Amino acid sequence: MLQARTYLTEPTVRAELMEQVPHIALFCQENRPSIPYAFSKFLLPIVVRYLADQNNQVRKTSQAALLALLEQELIERFDVETKVCPVLIELTAPDSNDDVKTEAVAIMCKMAPMVGKDITERLILPRFCEMCCDCRMFHVRKVCAANFGDICSVVGQQATEEMLLPRFFQLCSDNVWGVRKACAECFMAVSCATCQEIRRTKLSALFINLISDPSRWVRQAAFQSLGPFISTFANPSSSGQYFKEESKSSEEMSVEDKNRIRDQEAPEDVQVRPEDIPSNFSVSNSSVKLENTVEDHAAEASGNPPGEISVPVDSSLLCTLSSESNQEAASNENKKPGNYKSTLRPEVGTSSQDSAFLDQELYNSFHFWRTPLPEIDLDIELDQNSGGKPSPEGPEEAAEGPVLSSPNITMATRKELEEMIENLEPHIDDPDVKAQVEVLSAALRASSLDAHEETINIEKRSDLQDELGINELPNCKISQDDSVPLISDTVENMDSTLHYIHNDSDLSNNSSFSPDEERRTKVQDVVPQALLDQYLSMTDPSRAQTVDTEIAKHCAYSLPGVALTLGRQNWHCLRETYETLASDMQWKVRRTLAFSIHELAVILGDQLTAADLVPIFNGFLKDLDEVRIGVLKHLHDFLKLLHIDKRREYLYQLQEFLVTDNSRNWRFRAELAEQLILLLELYSPRDVYDYLRPIALNLCADKVSSVRWISYKLVSEMVKKLHAATPPTFGVDLINELVENFGRCPKWSGRQAFVFVCQTVIEDDCLPMDQFAVHLMPHLLTLANDRVANVRVLLAKTLRQTLLEKDYFLASASCHQEAVEQTIMALQMDRDSDVKYFASIHPASTKISEDAMSTASSTY
């Protein structure tokens, strides 16, 4: 009969048949012993045949049926290889119908995650690569581009890099903007399937092309994917989340921990020996180089050979300047006496391969510009504890140290730097040359600092060495010759500049930076700088006009992921962007930040949170309700990360959450009650009683029943916390207030709320039963004579279903048990039939929400 239906000419019948196929296949699977080959022999060929049906509706329903069968694993693997894939490959042949070919490619891409890596690589991947190069049908290429990420995730890294990436590069440069847009949308998935090297060297440049695409729609999709793409550069070892780790004092840290931190944070030790200085001045092509190898650090930590001195210079600033494009300036240096040329080289014994590796890794703009690490005192203390002895040459060499910052050499340096900058200015359009000019400009500003400040810094260093009586300070070793090279002078001046800027920014929040300095503060080495610059530009108002009106919202949405990728050490790159987004005119942007500020606090740690996030958090508290709800939903998550003193400051502001722009926004108050339950653990019993208790009692009398139900739970948890405190006076006072405000309330809803609170206290064991019998039960039993039937119904259910279930009333024959039994007997004789019913039997339900609904407590 099924075969006969396949020859029906009515497309509606065929489409209806395809809709029933999954159900029939499931029936065949459940009854497989009776009909073992029914599905494979009869049903599956029909589904596959209808994939090429002339009617579009029939093809759509057959495609949906095939995907449903694969998802439910109703098709055997053998059938997939022999009956499904060959048909799909045939449908994607060059001479196939255009619409059928496009749909077949889409089916192949969607079924790849279901059939697994083996079948995909052998049967689907070759044809997929051919379809990516279909020159005639851009619809096919667009489908391939849209599903490119799914295929990459299935086949894995090797197949992606060898077979798929070349096709992906072609699709990203397709002449149809829809294909390029689809590539931009799946860029993150493709990046996840590649190694870090390809991601950094090839995909980054490719993505920059998409961001600058002529089509606005391609740029829009690229900017939306920019944050997710940056997140693929994350390294768990460098962005690990250890909250409050920076608050750990040095006294509490073991020597091993101190050594570990020193190895992690300051491994850039570089030695320059007199015998290593060549006769000619060798300078590399890049603008800044920095040696950052832990192996060299470990080798040098063992001790300094005789004849070397150690100067306390921040190792992150040891660099070389490029002079490939300023040979004229270099020739001028050759004519000047006293300016010897040098190059930074690895230690003697380092292999040529290591030297080549260092040449590639020395350039590191992040380490060049970052704030110097304040680990000098810690390392000196460790050296003293390890028994290190001062070198006899220490005093003489310490006296010679200030030559590095002498005013005469500073003036000479300034002239040389001015010449370098002048030679580079004609090539300023080149990004590399522009970066080099910025580095030289920073050095030029350093040479113009007040000589008095330099003298003070020199004297401080000399006094430090004299006081310690040693000449060996860890982390950086520089051999000194009769004359000081120009590069050393430049490094010293840059060091002074960075210290000056850092101190000035710490003292004043109103300090202004030049454009060069602002760009310098946003340099890092975790992700390609061009990507980060594009991401930071998403807050530019011109982007909203030329790209997308909601581009700022996309920037805000992905900011926590970008912050986690960069790590807290690079938060300075994102701080200004985050502040700009927090003050954006669109409330949707601020709302996005409000919903994620607690996650960002975990990433940054307590110190950065207190300095940068707390002011923004305070602004969100006074914002629109649409923004405040984001803060409120994660109020506990954020406050628990703050110091106890800072956390207490928010006790005064919790009352403000009771006021909303729209009084009918009851969900806002319900969320507040949920958060207050979590906040109980963060505050002391006195703070809970003084600040949270009034809010909780207010919510218990809310007009909306859903808010009241959550508030009953809040009050019961508050009773539990206050009664467990020592002394339990706050708990007793809260119980007395409940009795006075609710148990004796003139409104029946207040008295009903009192019964609800008592029921919750009993169910959650918030009070010992003997204490409950003393403080709450007498007032509860008096409600048996209440004039409102709803109150008596709830009382009967509470006594019968909750109170009498406790062992305290089952095992003991106390006066309290007698009072309960007498009250139940009185309720069984009540004039209301519902009260009699609940006092006489034992219904199965004891849910407080169901009790509330059954007693018609909702008034909203």
C-alpha positions in Angstrom: 0.0 0.0 0.0 2.9 2.3 0.8 4.5 1.7 -2.5 1.2 2.4 -4.3 1.1 5.8 -2.6 4.4 6.8 -4.0 3.0 6.9 -7.5 0.2 9.2 -6.5 0.2 12.3 -8.7 -1.3 14.6 -6.0 1.5 16.6 -4.3 -0.6 17.3 -1.2 -0.9 13.6 -0.5 2.8 13.1 -0.9 3.6 16.0 1.4 1.1 14.6 4.0 2.8 11.2 3.7 6.2 12.7 4.5 4.8 14.3 7.6 3.7 10.9 8.9 6.9 9.1 8.0 8.7 9.9 11.3 5.8 8.5 13.4 5.6 5.4 11.2 9.3 4.9 11.5 9.1 5.1 15.3 6.4 2.5 15.3 8.5 0.2 13.2 11.4 0.7 15.5 9.3 -0.2 18.6 8.0 -3.3 16.8 11.2 -4.3 15.0 11.1 -8.0 15.9 7.8 -8.3 14.0 8.7 -6.0 11.0 12.6 -5.9 11.0 13.1 -4.5 7.5 10.0 -2.4 7.0 11.6 1.0 7.5 14.8 0.3 5.6 13.2 -1.4 2.7 10.1 0.6 2.2 10.0 3.9 4.0 13.5 5.2 3.6 13.6 4.9 -0.2 10.4 7.0 -0.4 11.9 9.7 1.8 15.1 9.8 -0.3 13.2 9.8 -3.6 11.0 12.7 -2.6 14.1 14.8 -2.0 14.2 15.4 -5.7 10.4 15.8 -6.2 9.2 18.5 -8.6 6.9 20.0 -6.0 8.6 22.4 -3.5 6.3 21.5 -0.6 7.0 17.8 -1.0 10.7 18.4 -1.0 10.5 20.5 2.1 8.5 17.9 4.0 10.8 15.1 2.9 13.9 17.1 4.0 12.3 17.7 7.4 11.4 14.0 7.7 15.0 12.9 6.9 16.5 15.3 9.5 14.0 14.1 12.1 14.8 10.5 11.4 18.6 11.2 11.7 18.1 13.2 14.8 16.1 10.3 16.5 18.7 7.8 15.2 16.1 5.8 13.4 18.4 5.3 10.3 21.1 2.7 10.5 24.6 3.8 9.7 24.8 1.4 6.8 21.7 2.9 5.3 23.1 6.4 5.7 26.2 5.4 3.7 24.5 3.4 1.0 21.1 5.0 0.5 21.1 8.6 1.8 24.6 10.0 1.0 24.8 8.7 -2.6 21.5 10.3 -3.4 22.6 13.6 -1.9 25.8 13.5 -3.8 23.9 12.8 -7.0 21.6 15.7 -6.4 24.6 18.1 -6.0 26.0 17.1 -9.4 26.8 19.9 -11.8 23.9 19.0 -14.1 21.4 18.9 -11.3 18.5 21.3 -10.9 19.5 24.6 -9.3 16.9 24.6 -6.5 17.4 20.9 -5.8 21.2 21.3 -5.6 20.9 24.2 -3.2 18.6 22.2 -0.9 20.7 19.1 -1.1 23.8 21.1 0.0 21.8 22.4 2.9 20.7 18.9 3.9 24.3 17.6 3.7 25.5 20.4 6.0 22.7 19.9 8.5 23.2 16.1 8.7 26.9 16.3 9.1 26.8 16.7 12.9 24.3 13.8 13.1 26.3 11.3 11.1 29.7 12.0 12.7 33.2 12.8 11.5 33.9 9.5 9.6 31.0 9.7 7.2 31.4 13.4 6.8 35.0 13.2 5.9 34.6 10.3 3.4 31.3 11.1 1.7 30.3 14.7 2.4 33.5 16.8 2.7 34.8 16.3 -0.9 31.5 17.3 -2.5 31.2 20.2 0.0 34.5 21.6 -1.1 33.4 21.4 -4.7 30.2 23.2 -3.9 32.2 26.0 -2.3 33.7 26.7 -5.7 30.5 26.6 -7.7 31.0 29.4 -10.1 27.5 29.3 -11.6 25.2 29.4 -8.5 26.0 31.9 -5.8 23.1 30.4 -3.8 25.1 27.2 -3.4 28.1 29.1 -2.2 26.0 31.1 0.2 24.6 27.9 1.7 28.1 26.5 2.0 29.3 29.7 3.7 26.4 29.8 6.1 27.1 26.2 7.2 30.9 26.4 7.0 31.4 26.5 10.8 29.3 23.3 11.4 31.3 21.4 8.9 34.6 22.6 10.5 33.5 21.6 13.9 32.6 18.1 12.7 35.7 17.3 10.7 38.2 18.7 13.2 41.3 20.8 13.0 43.5 18.9 10.5 40.8 18.6 7.8 39.8 22.2 8.4 43.3 23.6 7.9 44.2 21.4 5.0 41.0 21.3 3.0 38.5 23.8 4.2 40.5 27.0 4.9 41.5 27.6 1.3 37.8 27.4 0.3 36.9 29.7 3.2 39.4 32.3 2.0 37.8 32.1 -1.4 34.3 32.5 0.0 35.4 35.5 2.1 36.5 37.3 -1.1 33.4 36.3 -3.1 32.0 38.9 -5.4 28.5 38.4 -3.9 28.1 40.3 -0.6 25.6 37.7 0.7 28.3 35.1 0.6 30.8 37.3 2.4 28.1 38.2 5.0 27.5 34.4 5.7 31.3 34.0 6.1 31.4 36.8 8.7 28.5 35.2 10.7 30.2 31.8 11.0 33.7 33.2 11.6 33.9 32.2 15.3 33.0 28.6 14.6 35.7 28.4 11.9 38.2 30.0 14.2 37.5 27.4 17.0 38.5 24.6 14.6 42.0 26.1 13.8 45.2 26.3 15.8 46.3 29.5 17.5 49.0 30.3 15.0 46.6 30.2 12.0 44.0 32.1 14.0 46.5 34.9 14.7 48.4 35.1 11.4 45.8 34.3 8.7 42.2 34.5 10.1 42.9 37.9 11.8 43.9 39.5 8.6 41.0 37.9 6.8 38.6 39.2 9.4 40.0 42.7 9.1 39.1 42.6 5.4 35.5 41.7 6.2 35.3 44.6 8.7 36.4 47.0 6.0 34.1 45.4 3.3 32.4 47.8 0.9 29.0 46.3 1.7 27.4 47.7 4.9 25.6 44.4 5.5 29.0 42.5 5.5 30.5 45.1 7.9 27.5 44.8 10.1 27.8 41.0 10.4 31.5 41.2 10.9 31.2 43.7 13.8 28.6 41.4 15.4 31.0 38.5 15.2 34.1 40.5 16.2 33.7 40.0 20.0 33.0 36.2 19.6 36.0 35.9 17.3 38.3 37.7 19.8 37.1 35.3 22.5 38.6 32.4 20.6 42.1 33.8 21.5 41.4 33.1 25.1 44.0 31.1 27.0 42.7 29.5 30.2 46.2 29.5 31.7 46.5 33.2 31.4 42.9 34.2 32.1 42.2 32.0 35.1 39.7 33.4 37.5 41.0 33.4 41.0 39.0 36.1 42.8 40.8 38.2 45.5 44.1 36.6 44.7 45.7 40.0 44.6 44.6 40.7 48.2 46.8 38.0 49.5 49.6 39.7 51.5 53.2 38.8 51.1 53.5 37.8 54.7 50.9 35.0 54.1 52.7 33.7 51.1 55.3 31.0 51.2 58.7 31.3 49.6 57.6 28.9 46.9 54.6 31.1 46.1 56.7 34.2 45.9 59.2 32.5 43.6 56.3 31.3 41.5 54.8 34.7 41.2 58.2 36.2 40.3 58.7 33.6 37.6 55.3 34.3 36.2 55.2 38.0 36.3 58.8 39.0 35.6 60.7 36.4 33.6 62.2 38.9 31.1 65.8 38.7 32.2 68.3 39.9 29.6 72.1 39.9 29.9 74.4 42.2 27.9 78.0 41.4 28.4 80.9 43.5 27.1 82.4 40.6 25.2 79.1 40.1 23.4 78.9 43.6 21.9 79.9 43.4 18.2 81.9 46.0 16.4 78.9 47.0 14.2 75.5 48.2 15.4 72.8 45.6 14.6 69.2 46.7 14.9 66.3 44.5 13.9 63.3 45.4 11.7 60.6 45.7 14.3 60.0 48.7 16.5 60.3 47.1 19.9 61.8 43.8 21.1 61.6 42.1 24.4 63.0 38.8 25.5 60.4 36.8 27.4 61.7 33.3 28.1 61.4 31.5 31.4 64.4 29.3 30.5 66.8 32.3 30.4 65.4 33.5 33.7 66.1 30.2 35.4 69.6 30.1 34.0 70.4 33.5 35.2 68.8 33.0 38.6 71.7 30.7 39.5 74.1 33.5 39.9 76.0 36.3 38.1 79.5 35.6 36.6 82.3 37.9 37.8 82.5 41.2 36.1 78.8 41.8 35.7 76.7 44.3 37.5 72.9 44.4 38.1 71.0 47.6 37.8 67.4 47.9 39.0 65.8 48.5 35.6 62.3 47.2 34.8 62.9 44.3 32.5 59.8 44.9 30.6 61.3 48.0 29.1 64.5 46.5 27.7 64.1 46.9 24.0 65.7 47.8 20.7 64.6 50.4 18.3 64.2 49.9 14.6 66.4 51.7 12.2 65.8 50.0 8.9 64.0 53.0 7.6 66.3 55.6 9.1 69.8 54.6 7.9 70.7 58.3 7.7 70.2 58.7 11.4 72.2 55.6 12.1 75.1 57.0 10.0 75.0 60.2 12.0 75.4 58.1 15.2 78.5 56.5 13.8 80.2 59.9 13.6 79.6 60.8 17.2 82.1 59.7 19.8 80.9 57.8 22.8 77.8 56.3 21.2 78.8 52.7 20.7 76.5 50.4 19.0 75.2 47.3 20.7 72.7 44.6 20.3 70.8 42.5 22.8 71.9 38.9 22.5 71.0 35.8 24.4 73.4 34.3 26.9 76.5 32.5 25.9 75.6 28.9 25.3 72.3 29.5 23.8 71.8 27.6 20.5 71.2 29.2 17.2 67.7 27.9 17.1 67.0 29.7 20.4 68.5 32.9 19.0 66.2 32.7 16.0 63.2 32.1 18.3 64.2 35.1 20.4 64.4 37.3 17.3 60.8 36.4 16.6 59.5 36.8 20.1 61.4 39.8 21.3 59.0 42.3 19.8 56.2 42.5 22.4 54.4 45.8 22.6 52.4 44.8 25.7 55.4 44.1 27.8 57.0 47.3 26.6 54.2 49.6 27.6 52.8 47.9 30.7 53.2 49.4 34.1 56.5 48.2 35.8 55.9 45.3 38.1 56.4 46.3 41.8 58.3 43.1 42.8 61.7 44.6 43.5 61.4 44.6 47.3 60.0 41.1 47.4 62.9 39.7 45.3 65.5 41.5 47.4 64.0 39.9 50.5 64.1 36.5 48.9 67.8 37.0 47.9 68.7 38.0 51.5 66.9 34.9 52.8 68.6 32.7 50.4 72.0 33.7 51.7 73.2 35.8 48.8 76.3 37.9 49.6 77.0 41.4 48.2 79.6 41.8 45.5 82.7 43.7 46.5 82.4 45.9 43.4 79.0 47.1 44.5 79.7 50.6 45.8 81.9 51.7 42.8 79.4 50.4 40.2 76.5 51.8 42.0 78.2 55.2 41.9 78.6 54.8 38.1 74.9 53.9 37.6 73.6 57.5 37.4 75.6 58.1 34.3 72.6 56.4 32.5 70.4 59.4 33.2 72.9 62.2 33.0 71.5 65.4 31.5 74.2 65.7 28.8 73.4 62.3 27.4 69.7 63.1 27.6 70.2 66.1 25.4 72.2 64.1 22.9 69.5 61.4 22.9 66.8 64.0 22.2 68.6 65.2 19.1 69.0 61.7 17.8 65.4 60.9 18.4 64.3 64.1 16.7 66.3 63.1 13.6 64.8 59.6 13.6 61.3 61.0 13.8 62.0 63.5 11.0 63.2 60.7 8.7 60.2 58.5 9.4 57.5 61.2 8.9 57.3 60.8 5.1 56.3 57.2 5.6 53.8 57.8 8.3 51.0 56.2 6.3 52.5 52.8 6.9 51.0 51.3 10.1 54.4 49.8 11.1 56.2 53.1 10.6 53.4 54.9 12.5 53.8 52.6 15.5 57.5 53.2 15.4 57.1 57.0 15.4 54.8 56.6 18.4 57.5 54.7 20.2 60.2 57.3 19.4 57.8 60.1 20.4 57.4 58.5 23.8 61.2 58.4 24.1 61.4 62.0 23.0 58.9 63.1 25.7 60.9 61.2 28.2 64.1 63.1 27.4 62.2 66.4 28.1 61.2 65.6 31.6 62.4 67.9 34.4 66.0 67.2 35.3 65.2 67.7 38.9 62.8 64.7 38.8 65.5 62.6 37.2 68.0 63.5 39.8 65.5 62.5 42.6 64.9 59.1 40.9 68.7 58.6 40.6 69.3 59.5 44.2 66.5 57.1 45.3 68.1 54.2 43.4 71.5 55.0 44.7 70.2 55.2 48.3 68.4 51.9 47.8 71.6 50.2 46.7 73.7 51.8 49.5 71.1 50.9 52.1 70.9 47.3 51.0 74.7 47.0 50.6 74.4 44.9 47.5 74.9 45.3 43.8 72.8 42.4 42.5 69.1 43.0 42.1 67.2 40.2 40.3 65.1 40.3 37.1 67.5 42.4 35.0 71.3 42.3 34.4 73.1 44.9 32.3 76.9 44.9 31.8 78.5 48.3 31.9 81.3 49.4 29.6 83.3 52.6 29.6 80.7 54.3 27.4 76.9 54.0 27.5 75.1 53.0 24.3 72.4 55.2 22.9 69.8 52.4 23.3 70.4 52.1 27.1 69.8 55.9 27.5 66.6 55.6 25.5 65.4 52.8 27.7 66.1 54.7 30.9 64.2 57.7 29.6 61.2 55.6 28.6 61.3 54.0 32.1 61.2 57.5 33.6 58.3 58.5 31.4 56.3 55.4 32.3 56.9 55.9 36.0 55.9 59.6 35.6 52.7 58.8 33.7 51.7 56.0 36.1 52.2 58.0 39.2 50.4 61.0 37.7 47.4 58.9 36.8 47.2 57.4 40.3 47.2 60.8 41.9 44.6 62.5 39.7 41.6 61.0 37.9 41.4 64.2 35.8 44.8 63.7 34.1 44.7 64.0 30.4 46.7 62.0 27.9 47.8 62.9 24.4 46.5 60.7 21.5 49.8 58.8 21.4 49.6 58.1 25.1 46.0 57.0 24.9 46.8 54.6 22.2 49.8 53.3 24.1 47.6 52.4 27.1 45.5 50.2 24.9 48.3 48.0 23.6 48.4 44.3 24.5 49.7 41.1 23.0 46.9 38.6 23.7 45.0 39.2 20.5 46.1 41.0 17.3 46.1 44.7 18.1 44.2 45.5 14.9 41.2 43.4 16.1 41.2 45.1 19.4 41.3 48.5 17.8 38.3 47.6 15.7 36.4 46.4 18.7 37.2 49.5 20.7 35.9 51.6 17.7 32.5 50.1 18.0 31.6 52.8 20.5 32.4 55.5 17.9 29.2 57.4 17.0 30.1 57.3 13.3 29.9 53.5 13.4 26.2 53.7 14.3 25.6 55.7 11.1 27.8 53.7 8.7 27.5 50.2 10.1 24.6 49.4 12.5 22.5 51.5 14.8 22.8 48.8 17.4 26.5 48.2 17.1 27.1 49.5 20.6 24.7 46.9 22.0 26.7 44.1 20.2 29.9 45.6 21.7 28.4 45.6 25.2 27.1 42.0 24.8 30.5 40.5 24.0 32.5 42.7 26.3 32.8 40.2 29.2 34.1 37.6 26.8 36.7 40.0 25.4 37.7 41.0 29.0 38.1 37.4 29.9 40.3 36.8 26.8 42.5 39.8 27.5 42.7 39.1 31.2 42.6 41.5 34.1 46.1 42.6 33.4 44.8 44.2 30.2 41.7 45.8 31.7 43.2 49.2 31.0 42.5 48.5 27.3 38.8 48.2 27.8 38.2 50.6 30.7 37.4 53.6 28.6 35.2 51.6 26.3 33.2 50.2 29.2 32.6 53.6 30.7 31.5 54.9 27.3 29.0 52.0 26.9 27.8 52.5 30.5 26.8 56.1 29.6 25.3 55.3 26.2 22.1 57.0 25.4 20.4 53.8 24.4 18.9 52.0 27.4 19.3 48.6 25.7 23.1 49.1 25.8 23.1 49.9 29.5 20.7 47.1 30.2 23.1 44.6 28.5 25.9 45.8 30.7 23.8 45.6 33.8 23.0 42.0 33.2 26.6 41.1 32.9 28.4 43.3 35.4 28.6 40.5 38.0 30.4 38.3 35.5 32.8 41.1 34.7 33.5 41.5 38.4 34.5 37.9 38.7 37.0 38.4 35.8 38.5 41.6 37.1 38.9 40.7 40.8 38.0 42.7 43.9 40.4 45.6 43.5 39.5 46.5 39.9 35.8 45.9 40.7 35.9 48.4 43.6 37.8 51.0 41.5 36.0 50.7 38.1 32.8 48.7 38.3 31.3 50.0 41.6 30.7 53.5 40.3 29.0 52.2 37.2 27.0 49.8 39.3 25.8 52.7 41.4 24.7 54.5 38.3 22.7 51.5 37.1 20.9 51.5 40.4 19.4 54.9 39.6 18.7 54.1 35.9 15.4 53.0 34.2 13.6 50.0 35.5 14.7 48.2 32.3 18.3 48.7 33.3 17.8 48.2 37.1 16.3 44.8 36.6 19.6 43.6 35.2 21.4 44.7 38.3 18.7 43.4 40.6 18.6 39.9 39.0 22.3 39.4 40.0 22.4 41.7 43.0 23.7 38.9 45.3 26.3 37.7 42.8 27.8 41.2 42.6 27.6 42.2 46.3 29.2 39.0 47.5 32.4 40.0 45.5 32.8 43.3 47.4 34.5 43.9 50.6 32.3 43.8 53.7 32.5 47.6 54.3 31.6 48.4 50.7 28.9 45.8 50.8 27.2 47.4 53.8 26.9 50.7 51.9 24.2 49.2 49.7 22.0 48.4 52.7 20.7 51.9 52.6 19.8 51.6 48.9 17.8 48.4 48.9 14.7 50.2 50.0 14.8 52.1 46.6 14.0 48.9 44.7 10.5 49.1 46.1 9.9 52.1 44.0 9.5 51.5 40.3 8.5 53.6 37.3 5.4 51.5 36.9 3.6 50.4 40.0 2.1 47.5 38.1 5.6 46.1 37.5 5.2 43.4 40.2 7.9 41.2 38.8 10.4 43.7 39.9 9.3 43.3 43.5 9.2 39.6 43.2 12.8 39.5 42.0 13.8 41.8 44.9 12.3 39.2 47.3 14.3 36.4 45.6 17.5 38.4 45.9 16.9 39.3 49.6 16.7 35.6 50.4 20.2 35.2 49.0 21.5 38.4 50.6 20.7 37.1 54.1 24.0 35.2 54.2 26.0 38.3 53.4 24.9 40.5 56.3 25.0 40.2 60.1 21.9 39.6 62.1 21.7 43.3 63.2 22.0 44.5 59.6 19.3 42.0 58.6 17.0 43.2 61.3 17.6 46.9 60.8 17.6 47.0 57.0 16.2 43.9 55.4 13.3 43.2 57.9 11.3 46.4 56.9 11.5 45.5 53.2 10.5 41.9 53.8 7.4 42.9 55.9 6.5 45.4 53.2 6.6 42.8 50.5 4.5 40.4 52.6 1.7 42.9 52.3 2.1 43.5 48.6 -1.0 43.7 46.4 0.1 40.9 44.1 -0.1 37.3 45.5 3.0 36.1 43.6 5.1 38.7 45.4 3.6 37.7 48.7 4.3 34.0 48.2 8.0 34.7 47.7 8.0 37.1 50.6 6.7 34.4 53.0 9.8 32.3 52.2 11.9 35.4 52.8 10.4 36.1 56.2 10.8 32.5 57.3 14.4 32.4 56.3 14.9 35.7 58.2 13.3 34.1 61.3 15.7 31.2 60.9 18.8 33.4 60.7 17.9 35.7 63.5 16.8 33.0 65.8 20.1 31.1 65.3 22.1 34.3 66.2 23.5 34.8 69.7 21.5 36.1 71.5 18.3 35.4 69.6 16.7 38.7 70.6 16.4 39.9 67.0 14.4 36.7 66.2 12.0 37.1 69.1 11.4 40.7 68.1 10.7 39.8 64.5 8.2 37.1 65.6 6.5 39.6 67.9 6.3 42.0 65.0 4.8 39.3 62.8 2.1 38.6 65.4 1.3 42.3 65.9 1.3 43.3 62.2 -0.2 40.2 60.6 -1.6 37.8 63.2 -3.8 40.7 64.6 -4.2 42.6 61.3 -7.7 44.0 60.8 -7.6 42.9 57.2 -8.2 39.2 56.5 -5.4 39.1 53.9 -2.9 40.1 56.7 -4.2 37.3 58.9 -4.0 34.9 56.0 -0.4 36.0 55.4 0.4 35.2 59.0 -0.8 31.6 58.5 1.3 31.3 55.3 4.4 32.4 57.2 3.7 29.9 59.9 3.2 27.2 57.4 6.5 28.0 55.7 8.4 28.1 59.0 7.1 24.7 59.8 7.8 23.1 56.4 11.4 24.5 56.2 12.2 23.8 59.9 13.1 27.5 60.4 12.4 27.2 64.2 12.6 24.2 66.5 9.2 22.9 67.2 9.4 23.7 70.9 10.2 27.3 70.1 7.4 27.4 67.5 5.0 26.1 70.0 5.9 28.9 72.4 6.2 31.9 70.2 3.9 31.3 67.2 1.4 28.5 67.7 -0.8 30.2 70.4 -1.4 33.1 68.0 -2.0 30.7 65.1 -4.6 28.7 66.9 -6.6 31.8 67.8 -7.4 32.2 64.1 -9.8 29.1 64.3 -12.5 31.6 65.3 -11.7 34.0 62.4 -14.8 35.5 60.8 -13.3 34.9 57.2 -13.6 31.4 55.9 -10.5 31.6 53.7 -8.4 32.2 56.8 -9.9 29.2 58.6 -9.5 27.0 55.5 -5.8 27.7 55.3 -5.4 27.2 59.1 -7.1 23.8 58.8 -4.8 22.7 55.9 -1.7 24.0 57.8 -2.6 22.1 61.0 -3.6 18.9 59.3 -1.1 18.6 56.6 2.0 20.4 58.0 2.0 20.7 61.8 0.8 17.3 62.8 3.4 15.7 60.5 6.2 16.8 62.8 7.5 14.2 65.2 7.3 16.7 68.0 3.5 16.5 67.9 3.3 12.9 67.0 5.5 11.5 69.8 4.8 13.8 72.7 1.6 14.2 74.7 2.2 17.8 75.6 -0.3 20.5 76.3 0.6 21.9 72.9 -0.6 18.7 71.2 -3.9 18.9 73.1 -4.4 22.4 72.0 -3.8 21.5 68.3 -6.2 18.5 68.5 -8.9 20.6 70.1 -8.6 23.3 67.4 -8.8 20.7 64.7 -12.0 19.2 66.2 -13.5 22.7 66.3 -12.6 23.2 62.7 -14.2 19.8 61.8 -17.5 21.2 63.2 -17.1 24.5 61.3 -20.2 25.9 59.5 -18.1 26.2 56.2 -18.0 23.0 54.2 -14.5 23.6 52.9 -13.1 24.1 56.4 -14.7 20.8 57.5 -13.3 19.0 54.5 -9.6 20.1 55.0 -9.8 19.6 58.8 -11.2 16.1 58.4 -9.1 14.5 55.7 -5.4 14.5 54.6 -5.1 15.8 51.0 -1.9 14.8 49.2 -0.8 18.4 48.3 1.2 20.5 50.8 2.6 23.0 48.3 2.3 26.5 49.6 1.6 27.9 46.2 -1.2 25.5 45.6 -2.6 26.4 49.0 -2.5 30.0 48.1 -4.4 29.4 44.8 -6.9 27.1 46.4 -7.8 29.8 49.0 -8.3 32.4 46.3 -5.6 34.6 47.6 -4.7 36.3 44.3 -6.0 39.8 44.2 -4.2 41.0 41.0 
